[in-house]
Amino acid sequence: MRWCKHASDHAANVGSKPWKYLPVPHDEINESKRLADYLRFEVKE
C-alpha cells in the first residue's frame, strides 16, 4: 500500500489519477467480470 501512496502522490504532482490497491483473490478472477466488479477489494488507508 505504501507503493500506491507514493505513486498517487507523484500522480497528483503531474496531474494524473491516483493509484488504488486491489488485492483480488485468485478464485475471484473471471473473464466475465469488469474492473468495477473488483473495486470491492479496494484497500483504503
N, C-alpha and C positions, 0 to 999 in steps of 0.2 A: 504494500500500500504506500510505502514511503516513495517508491519509484513513481507511482501515479501522481503523488503530490508534487514532486519535483517537475514531472512532465507537465502537469497542469499549470504550475507557476510559470514555467517557460512559455507555455502556450498563451497564457494571459499577457505576457510581455510582448509577444509577437502578433497578438490579435487573433489567436486561433481558439478552438474549442477546448474545454477541459477534458482530461482523461478520466476514465472510470475503471474500477477493478471489478471484474466479473468472474469469480471462481465457480465455473459451471461443472457440476459432477458429470463424469463420463457417461453415465446412464441417462442423462437428460438431453444429450446431443441427438438431434434428429433432423433429417433433411427437410421435413415439412415445417419446422419451426422457423420463425422470423427472429431477428435480433431483439425486437420488442418483447418476445416471449422469455428471453434470458435476463431481462433487466430486473427481474425479481431476485436475482442472485447478487445484485449490486451491493458492495460493501461500502457503508457510509461511515466516515470518521466522526 
